[in-house]
Every structure is written in C-alpha cells, then in structure tokens.
C-alpha cells in the first residue's frame, strides 16, 4: 500500500482528499459518519493488490504520455484524454467492482460531477496528463463508499432492521 500511496502523493493526491470525496458521497446516508471512517475505508481499498496494480498501470501511462513516450496514436489519445477512449474508465471500474455494483453507480456520479480532487486533476492539463489518475481516484472513492454502505447494511441487520433478505 505504501508504494501506491507514495505514487499518488507524487502526483499531488493525498488519501485525505479521497476520504473527503467518500464523506461527501456517504454522509447523506450515514448521519454518524466521520471523516476518519472514510479515510480508513480508503486505506482498506488501497490494501487490495488489484487496486495497487491499477494505480501503477494508470499512473505509468499518464507519465509516459507526459514524456511523449507512448506510440502513436495512443500518445495523442491519452495526452488529450480522448472522450471515446474509455479504457481509463474501464481500469477504474475494475476497482469499483471489488465492492459490488453500488460502486459503479457512485463511480458514474463522480466521473460526471468531478467532485473534489477529481475535478482538480481533470482540469490540470497544463503540465500533467491525468487521463487515468482522475478516474482511478473516482474508482477508489466509489469503492470506499460502497465498502461503507455495505458495512452500514450489515450493522442494520445486526440491529434487527428489516430488509429484503429478512423477509
């Protein structure tokens, strides 16, 4: 996890920023939610090897694009964040799938709204290529949000509240 966290920091993304996005997503549904719980959920997502691999892959492609080191036409596609490319979203959706389909819904929302650091990454097109990174951050935040939602659902079951499974 440390290598992935350091790589994110080298690109200007810190875990508390992702935690803030998670808080924004889940606070309307979990009234007692704290930012520390959101940060912990982000850290749990980042412990997953497949998440770390996605980060390493996506950031490497962004850096290679910054250096002009990708073959054409991939260089132009990644450099300008071609809207129809879609593989940046596909890589990020691999992260969201870890905690089920609820993550995909949150990812779609974050990809459209560009909340918090996601928007900053998306808008910073001067010196950096963040074609993959903005989507990876959205994927991590969506997965952490889904993790919290699943935890809340389990807590409700333990307290005896009714849901579809108990009927």
C-alpha positions as CSV (number, residue, x, y, z in Angstrom):
1,X,0.0,0.0,0.0
2,X,2.9,2.3,0.8
3,X,4.2,2.4,-2.8
4,X,0.7,3.2,-4.2
5,X,0.2,5.9,-1.6
6,X,3.6,7.4,-2.3
7,X,2.9,7.3,-6.0
8,X,-0.4,9.1,-5.6
9,X,1.3,11.7,-3.4
10,X,3.9,12.2,-6.1
11,X,1.1,13.1,-8.4
12,X,-0.5,15.5,-5.9
13,X,-3.2,13.2,-4.5
14,X,-3.4,12.6,-0.8
15,X,-5.6,10.0,0.9
16,X,-7.5,12.6,3.0
17,X,-8.7,14.2,-0.3
18,X,-10.1,10.8,-1.4
19,X,-11.6,10.4,2.1
20,X,-13.3,13.8,1.7
21,X,-15.0,12.6,-1.5
22,X,-16.2,9.4,0.3
23,X,-17.6,11.6,3.1
24,X,-19.4,13.7,0.5
25,X,-20.9,10.6,-1.0
26,X,-22.0,8.7,2.1
27,X,-22.7,11.4,4.7
28,X,-26.3,11.9,3.5
29,X,-27.0,8.2,4.1
30,X,-24.9,7.7,7.3
31,X,-25.5,10.5,9.7
32,X,-22.9,9.5,12.2
33,X,-20.2,9.0,9.6
34,X,-16.8,10.6,10.3
35,X,-14.0,11.6,8.0
36,X,-11.7,9.2,9.9
37,X,-14.0,6.4,9.0
38,X,-13.9,7.5,5.3
39,X,-10.1,7.6,5.4
40,X,-10.0,4.2,6.9
41,X,-12.2,2.8,4.1
42,X,-9.9,4.4,1.5
43,X,-6.9,2.7,3.2
44,X,-8.7,-0.6,3.2
45,X,-9.4,-0.3,-0.6
46,X,-5.8,0.6,-1.2
47,X,-4.7,-2.6,0.6
48,X,-6.1,-4.6,-2.2
49,X,-3.4,-5.8,-4.6
50,X,-5.6,-5.3,-7.7
51,X,-6.1,-1.7,-6.7
52,X,-2.4,-1.1,-6.3
53,X,-1.8,-2.6,-9.7
54,X,-4.4,-0.4,-11.4
55,X,-2.8,2.6,-9.8
56,X,0.7,1.6,-11.0
57,X,-0.6,0.9,-14.5
58,X,-2.7,4.1,-14.9
59,X,-0.1,6.5,-13.5
60,X,2.6,4.9,-15.6
61,X,0.6,5.5,-18.7
62,X,-0.1,9.1,-17.7
63,X,3.6,9.7,-17.0
64,X,4.6,8.1,-20.3
65,X,2.1,10.4,-22.1
66,X,3.6,13.4,-20.3
67,X,7.0,12.4,-21.6
68,X,5.7,11.8,-25.1
69,X,6.9,8.2,-24.9
70,X,3.7,6.3,-26.0
71,X,3.4,5.1,-29.5
72,X,1.0,6.9,-31.9
73,X,-1.9,7.1,-32.0
74,X,-2.0,6.2,-28.3
75,X,0.1,9.2,-27.4
76,X,-2.4,11.7,-28.8
77,X,-5.4,9.8,-27.4
78,X,-4.0,9.7,-23.8
79,X,-2.5,13.1,-23.9
80,X,-5.8,14.8,-24.8
81,X,-8.0,12.5,-22.7
82,X,-10.0,11.5,-25.8
83,X,-13.6,11.1,-24.6
84,X,-14.3,8.0,-26.6
85,X,-11.1,6.2,-25.4
86,X,-12.8,4.7,-22.3
87,X,-10.0,2.5,-21.1
88,X,-9.2,4.9,-18.3
89,X,-12.8,4.3,-17.0
90,X,-12.5,0.6,-17.6
91,X,-9.4,0.4,-15.4
92,X,-11.0,2.4,-12.7
93,X,-14.2,0.3,-12.8
94,X,-12.1,-2.7,-12.0
95,X,-11.6,-1.0,-8.6
96,X,-15.3,-0.2,-8.1
97,X,-16.3,-3.8,-8.8
98,X,-14.4,-5.0,-5.7
99,X,-17.4,-4.0,-3.5
100,X,-20.2,-4.7,-5.9
101,X,-22.5,-2.8,-8.2
102,X,-23.2,0.1,-5.8
103,X,-19.6,1.3,-6.5
104,X,-20.4,1.5,-10.3
105,X,-23.2,3.9,-9.6
106,X,-21.0,6.1,-7.4
107,X,-18.2,6.0,-9.9
108,X,-20.6,7.2,-12.7
109,X,-21.7,10.1,-10.5
110,X,-18.1,11.0,-9.6
111,X,-17.0,10.7,-13.3
112,X,-19.7,13.1,-14.3
113,X,-19.5,15.6,-11.3
114,X,-15.7,15.6,-10.9
115,X,-16.0,16.1,-7.1
116,X,-13.0,17.4,-5.1
117,X,-9.5,16.4,-6.2
118,X,-11.0,14.5,-9.2
119,X,-12.0,17.9,-10.8
120,X,-8.7,19.4,-10.0
121,X,-6.9,16.5,-11.7
122,X,-9.3,16.7,-14.7
123,X,-8.8,20.4,-15.1
124,X,-5.0,20.4,-14.7
125,X,-4.0,19.9,-18.3
126,X,-1.0,22.3,-18.5
127,X,2.0,20.3,-17.4
128,X,0.3,17.0,-16.4
129,X,-1.5,14.2,-18.0
130,X,-4.1,12.8,-15.6
131,X,-6.2,10.8,-18.1
132,X,-6.1,7.7,-15.9
133,X,-5.5,9.3,-12.5
134,X,-8.7,11.2,-12.2
135,X,-10.7,8.1,-13.0
136,X,-8.6,5.9,-10.6
137,X,-9.3,8.4,-7.8
138,X,-13.0,8.2,-8.6
139,X,-12.8,4.4,-8.6
140,X,-11.1,4.3,-5.2
141,X,-13.6,6.8,-3.7
142,X,-16.5,4.9,-5.1
143,X,-15.2,1.6,-3.8
144,X,-14.6,3.0,-0.3
145,X,-18.1,4.5,-0.4
146,X,-19.5,1.1,-1.3
147,X,-17.5,-0.6,1.4
148,X,-19.0,1.8,4.0
149,X,-22.5,1.3,2.5
150,X,-22.1,-2.5,2.8
151,X,-20.9,-2.1,6.4
152,X,-23.9,0.0,7.3
153,X,-26.2,-2.6,5.8
154,X,-24.5,-5.3,7.9
155,X,-24.9,-3.1,11.0
156,X,-28.6,-2.7,10.3
157,X,-29.0,-6.4,10.0
158,X,-27.3,-7.0,13.3
159,X,-29.7,-4.5,15.0
160,X,-32.6,-6.4,13.6
161,X,-33.9,-3.9,11.0
162,X,-35.9,-5.5,8.2
163,X,-34.7,-5.7,4.7
164,X,-35.3,-7.8,1.7
165,X,-33.1,-10.6,2.9
166,X,-35.0,-11.0,6.2
167,X,-38.5,-11.2,4.7
